[in-house]
Amino acid sequence: MSFPFFPSAGITRREVLRLSSMLGLSFVLPALEGRAAEARGKERPKGLILLWLAGGPSQLETWDPHPGTLIGGETQAIRTRIPGLEIADLYPQMAERIHSLNVIRSLVSKEGDHERGTYLLKTGYRPDPTLTHPSLGAILAHELPRAGVEIPRYVALGPASSAGRGGFLGDEYDAFKVHDPARPLENVTPATSRRRQERRLSNLDVLEEAFRRGRRVQLERTLHRDTIDRALTMMTSAQLRAFEVEEEPQAVRDAYGRNAFGTGCLVARRLIETGVRAVEVTLSGWDSHANNFEAHRANAGLLDPAFASLVRDLEERDLLESTMVLCIGEFGRTPKINPLAGRDHWPTGFSCVVGGGGLASGLVLGETDPEGRKTEPGDPVEVKDLYATILHVLGVEHNKHMMTPIGRPMAFSEGRLLERLLGKA
Amino acid sequence: MRLPRLRNFLVPLGVAAAVCLLVASAIRMPRVPTVPALPDAASASLARAVERVNAEFDRQWRESGLTPAQVADDLQVLRRLSLALHGTIPSLEEIRRFEQDTAPARLERWTRHLLNDRRFADYFAERLARSFVGAETGQFIVFRRDRFVQWLSEQLQRRTPYDSIVRQMIAEEGLWTGEPATNFITAAVANEEIDENKLAGRSVRAFLGQRIDCAQCHDHPFADWKQEQFAQLAAYFGQVRMSLVGVEDAAGEFTVEDRETLEKRVISPAVPFGADWQGNEGTRRERLARWVTHPENRRFERAIANRVWGLMFGRPYFDPVDDLPDPPTGGESDLLDLLGEDFRNHNYDLRRLIEVIAASRPFRLDSAHSLDDEAQLAQLESQWAVFPLVRLRPEQMIGACLQAASVGTIDRNSHLLVRLIRFFRERDFVEAYGDLGEDELQDHAGTIPQALLRMNGKLVREVIEPNPFSSSGRITGLAGSDEACIEAVFLACLTRRPTETERKHFLAQFGAATPPQRSAIVEDMFWSMFNAPEFAWNH
């Protein structure tokens, strides 16, 4: 990694870091190379925020209500600023914001199991026992490297069980997991004084030197030193402030909601501003086999303010054109209401909201049968096509093939572009 | 009133007693003085098998013009063995005993010693179980999986022949609690339905080392399989039912839905080769079990030889571990045939297989080599002429940290408290360090969260803290000289002595240090050791 501030002094980045941390000078380090952090609008490198609704949200209680029908349940609809589009009345704030994004009401998949559905919706591929596909975020981190970003380029906020994986791109592209975005980051503070940290690192150099003898090539491949250096860089980086949500005004924090998910969305915006490529924020609790309506009401109370604040913030800061927002879960829920007032898994005709990052806006794709008789939605959209489109718009060659460890070339996505979302049809 | 007061008095007393016990157990001299010699016959038979394996490698290396690495130091081999068989590094106590042992065939005897330790059965069962029942940890799966691993560990301890273990997994009937082998089947139950395809795919991958679920890109005979043949194999599981008496076989046909016509078709069980191996008796699963484990089914013994090789080296002989090339034909044989044949002739004894691999030349070679060229090294590695660097699995990492931090051996004889600490810390750490699931034998580089965890995590901070129980504290307190102290830390952490440069580097730190400064120096040494690549990568 080049270090523009000290072009010819012949000292390594690590020495600089060590020196600066020793002297308490970490503020002299550049926050971001160039002006990437400040660039706005279309000029800005692109990123993705995934709002992951774990458990499978009901399309009928979110973006595709059918009030007054047999399947509609108690959920009512409200109008939005997209002419003709009504969403569940649990989302009054989103009703005012959703025109900046698009709604897809006809996603189809064949995966009705949580684990398999999550895999498909994170990667765009159905599970394959012979290899692990990278998630959208991992592909972005891999394909769109960014100089000067000292914190991980792919971050997962909230419950981590479904955090995206690097898969065949390598573990180093796994999402960096932050379980509770409202609490200080774990393991980024040295456990000892500066002087002793120095001694520890100098010991490490001596040990590594001995081990390198006869193992230079093998050792380089482990990325051991590289990871330690990057971890040290991260530990002293001013960019870690992106996680310090206390810096935000009270009113902003209140608007997002003072809960793990709301805070996560706010941190996500701060991370994107810092130059992170992909952020996942997880909200769980959607698996409403019983008491579907209560569960969705409670979750909407968290999702609506956080999502709407995020979209507003991105717009006001001129970041929406460079930042895609995708709000989705592993599948939808059955039109039929079961005897426990619940809805079960439903992988055909489920909904998502997606927009920003250069996509068209204000579109509604597909429709479901208000009577719930037809399984197939009108104008079905395959998950892989949506993901090909997302990658394409974010500047990744979606059909580029990578060689996998099992020697089988694999495209980032096998989908076809959804021309309408690109604003072309 | 009296009771709480009594408790106030008893609890500290109990803690004090526990502490005394701990200290006493840690300070006492090594328990078992010697590791017994191998019986002559066993020793000669092992030597013959190893000889054949070595001859095969010598031939390969000669033909490719490769100069293998030097033979590794015995202590380094002991470290590899401990990591592979117990999931941890040798304790200072074990190292001292090993070094005092000067009788012949030391490594062979110690391999057997490690295999006879209960820690082997427990650890190896867990490693093998990944290929049999996966690594998933769903809330219901976890209990069945634990029961399965426990059962497998018992089989390893009793030296149940591997073919019999596999037959039980495929064909056993009964409740998952009472007949734990049935959890091979229950692991493939989703939404109360048995997934016959998953069972067929897993059986062939785990037991025969073939991926039939991926026919797109390979050109061995399995790749020529049609959907039909896969379904025929799945049909062997088509009569399995889950009932009140657990897993059982009922009458009934296995049907699949035709994708075009959406009509159901009955599929009869059939195997792709060796049809007469299955016999006619018993349930479908019993026939499949006989076919899989038939002595003439070379793929069976080759698959386990490849897997055990992988668990010993961290890399399978053929990668990926469950997608082997066809067995050589025309009377030819390769390494897997050599190992497989020996394994079969020794009653499918997994320990025998491990002993042969552990004594083979590739396992004894150094991980360092004088060649420094990437392409040449890749060739050396591909032919096992140098020992590969492989990232420690999370539980090996934590096992190694905890073991290094405790002078005595942590095993089933350890004090309950120490074991409990290990248990709880291990789970959290494995979670944070990231498990590799079923892909564990593929190449993995280090990650930033791992580096952060090692450098700044609570676990490392706690175990290196100098206190009367940790080696950090005890080595500082008990080692006579600075030199002895440095040496003890190196042995406890890296299973080797310091080089001259290292010795000087650390000695300089001691200088005229006061006692508190000394313990800080030792604590820092431990930290550096835990973060060194030599510690975090098997070599």
Interface residues (C-beta under 8 A of the other chain):
Chain A: D113 E115 D128 P129 T130 T132 P152 G170 D171 E172 D174 F176 K177 E186 N187 V188 T189 P190 A191 T192 R196 R199 R200 L201 N203 L204 V206 L207 E208 E209 A210 F211 R213 G214 R215 R216 V217 Q218 L219 R221 T222 L223 H224 R225 T227 I228 R230 A231 L232 M234 M235 P405 I406 G407 R408
Chain B: E136 G138 A190 N191 G201 R205 R211 D213 C214 Q216 C217 D319 P320 D323 D366 S367 A368 H369 S370 D372 D373 E374 L377 E381 P388 L389 R391 G434 D439 Q442 D443 H444 A445 G446 T447 I448 P449 Q450 A451 L452 L453 M455 N456 G457 V460 R461 L494 T499 T501 E502 H505 F506 Q509 A520 I521 D524 M525 W527 S528 M529 N531 A532 P533 E534 A536 W537 H539
